[in-house]
Amino acid sequence: MTFLHWIGDAIREQLLQVPLWGARCLFIGLLLALMGWVVQLPASQVTPPGRRCEWYEDLRIWAWLALMFQIIVYCVF
């Protein structure tokens, strides 16, 4: 067994100590933080340049909805 196997086994043992509900909460928290970041992006970064855009062209809306869908999936399953 090499040194890298020993490190990998040590990391695996530590990760097995994390309860599933804790990992799920951390992952959902990460998605919620990402949703907050998406909402705060300036309009100049997420809309087509040089013209007035329609509401459906704002990428923040679609990113937020995609993240919300992922949160629902991870909460239910």
N, C-alpha and C positions, 0 to 999 in steps of 0.2 A: 504494500500500500504506500503510495507516494504522499508527499507533503500536501499536494493539492487535494487528494482524497480526504485527508484528515480535516482540512479546512472546510471542504464541502459537507462532510458529515457533521461538523460542529455547527455550521450555518443551518443545515436541515433540522438538527435537533432543536435549535432555538426557534425556528419558524414553526415547528410542530407544537410548541408551547402556546402559540397565539390561538385563542378560541375563534371559531368560525364567525360568531356574532361580532367580535372585535374587528376582524378583517373586513367584514361587510360594512360595518360602521365607518371604518377608515376610508374605504373605497367610495362609499356614498358621500362622505364629507369632502373627498377630493373632487368629485363631480359637482357638488354644490359650490365649492370654491371656484371651480372653473366657470360655472354659470355666472357667478358674481363678476369674474374678470371679463367675460364676454359682454355683459351688460354695460360695463364701464369703458369699452372700446370707443374711440371717437368715431363719429359718423364718416369722417373723411377716409377712414381705413376700411370700412365695410360696405360702402356704397359706390356705384359707378362714378368716376370722376367727370367733371365738366358739364353735368346737367342735373336737373332736379329728378330725384328718383322716386319711384312708387314704393309703397309700403312693403310689397312682396320682394323687392330687390335688396332690402336690408338684410345682410347676412347674419346679423345678431339674432334676429327673430328665429331663423331656421336653425342656427347653432343652439340656441336656447331650447327650442322644441326637441331637437335630437338628444340633448343632454337630459332633458326632462323624461323622455321616453326611456333612456338608459337607466335612470334612477328608478322609474316605475318597475322596469324589468328586474332590476337587482333587489328591489324591496319585496316583490311578489315571489320571485323564485330564489 
